[in-house]
Amino acid sequence: MPCRAARRLYKTLGRRGCFLAILGTGKTCWGVSFLVNPPHDRGLQLLTQFCGLRHWSWLWIICGLITLTSAFLKVGRDWFGFAAALLPPTVWAIAYTAAVINGDYSRGGFVALWYLTSHVGVILWAATVPEYSVPRVPRPARRGKAA
């Protein structure tokens, strides 16, 4: 029975929807971790000058829930989930980049690149992946006309 339910869920979501569901769940959990037990704000001073990480956790939670909800939308209407998924890691990457420029956190450049490649880059790539891609069938070679 669990396999049947998983297959039905996969059929409902499709490839893009599964990606959005996994991503949305992860972002929501990451945000909850900042809410429950916020880490040190090292490298995130650009953000914490406005409010604490517990408040910033809601960016991850809300965007994660939007991303998760968008998983159930049809292809073409799921763009909002990809846009919401981009927002938190982009904000974090900007904050870490600012920390490097200000000299507050020298390791921040590597963290920013990690967010930009493994989060932002992957999301941008996944947003371009079609739901179903069918390989092209080779066309038969044309024969020359007989004289």
C-alpha positions in Angstrom: 0.0 0.0 0.0 2.7 2.6 0.8 4.3 2.1 -2.6 0.9 2.7 -4.3 0.5 5.9 -2.5 4.0 7.0 -3.3 3.4 6.2 -7.0 0.2 8.2 -7.0 1.9 11.1 -5.3 4.7 11.0 -7.9 2.2 10.8 -10.7 0.3 13.8 -9.3 3.5 15.9 -8.7 5.6 15.0 -11.7 9.4 15.6 -11.8 9.2 19.4 -11.3 6.6 19.0 -8.5 8.7 16.4 -6.7 11.7 18.8 -6.9 9.6 21.7 -5.5 8.1 19.5 -2.7 11.5 18.3 -1.6 12.9 21.8 -1.8 10.0 23.4 0.0 10.1 20.9 2.8 13.8 21.5 3.2 13.5 25.3 3.2 10.7 25.1 5.7 12.7 22.8 8.0 15.8 25.1 7.7 13.7 28.1 8.7 12.2 26.2 11.7 15.7 25.4 12.8 16.5 29.2 12.9 13.3 29.8 14.8 13.9 27.0 17.4 17.6 27.4 17.9 19.2 30.3 16.0 22.9 29.9 15.3 25.5 32.5 15.7 25.0 35.4 13.2 28.5 35.3 12.0 28.5 36.6 8.4 24.9 37.7 8.6 25.3 41.1 10.1 23.7 42.7 7.1 20.5 40.9 8.1 20.8 41.1 11.9 21.2 44.8 11.9 17.5 45.0 11.0 16.2 42.1 13.1 17.3 38.8 14.7 17.6 35.5 13.0 14.4 34.3 14.6 12.6 36.9 12.5 14.6 36.0 9.4 13.6 32.4 9.9 10.2 33.3 8.6 11.6 34.2 5.2 12.7 30.6 4.9 9.5 29.2 6.4 7.1 31.2 4.2 9.1 30.7 1.0 9.4 27.0 1.8 5.7 26.7 2.2 5.0 28.6 -1.0 7.5 26.3 -2.8 5.9 23.2 -1.3 2.4 24.4 -2.2 3.5 25.2 -5.8 4.5 21.6 -6.2 0.9 20.7 -6.7 0.3 23.3 -9.4 0.5 22.5 -13.1 3.6 23.1 -15.1 3.7 26.7 -16.2 1.9 27.8 -13.0 4.6 26.5 -10.7 6.9 29.4 -11.5 6.0 31.1 -8.3 7.4 28.2 -6.3 10.7 28.5 -8.1 10.8 32.2 -7.5 10.0 31.7 -3.8 12.7 29.1 -3.6 15.3 31.5 -5.0 14.6 34.3 -2.5 16.1 33.0 0.8 19.4 31.6 -0.5 19.9 34.8 -2.6 19.4 37.0 0.5 21.8 34.8 2.5 24.4 34.9 -0.3 24.2 38.8 -0.5 24.6 39.0 3.3 27.7 36.7 3.3 29.2 38.6 0.3 28.7 41.9 2.2 30.4 40.4 5.2 33.4 39.6 3.1 33.5 43.1 1.6 33.2 44.7 5.1 35.9 42.4 6.5 33.6 40.9 9.0 33.7 37.3 7.9 36.5 36.2 5.5 34.9 32.7 5.0 31.7 34.4 3.8 32.8 34.3 0.2 32.9 30.6 0.2 29.5 30.3 1.9 28.0 32.8 -0.6 29.4 30.8 -3.5 27.9 27.6 -1.9 24.5 29.3 -1.7 24.8 30.6 -5.2 25.8 27.3 -6.8 24.1 24.6 -4.8 20.9 26.5 -4.2 20.4 29.3 -6.6 22.1 27.6 -9.6 20.3 24.3 -9.1 16.9 26.0 -8.7 17.5 28.1 -11.9 18.4 24.9 -13.7 15.4 22.9 -12.4 13.1 25.7 -13.4 14.1 25.1 -17.1 13.7 21.4 -17.0 10.5 20.3 -18.9 8.1 18.0 -17.1 8.6 15.3 -19.7 11.3 15.1 -22.2 11.1 12.6 -25.0 14.2 11.8 -27.0 14.1 12.7 -30.7 13.4 9.9 -33.1 16.0 9.8 -35.8 14.5 10.6 -39.2 15.3 8.2 -42.0 17.8 9.4 -44.5 16.4 10.9 -47.7 16.9 9.0 -50.9 17.9 10.8 -54.0 15.4 11.2 -56.8 15.8 8.7 -59.6 16.3 10.3 -63.0 
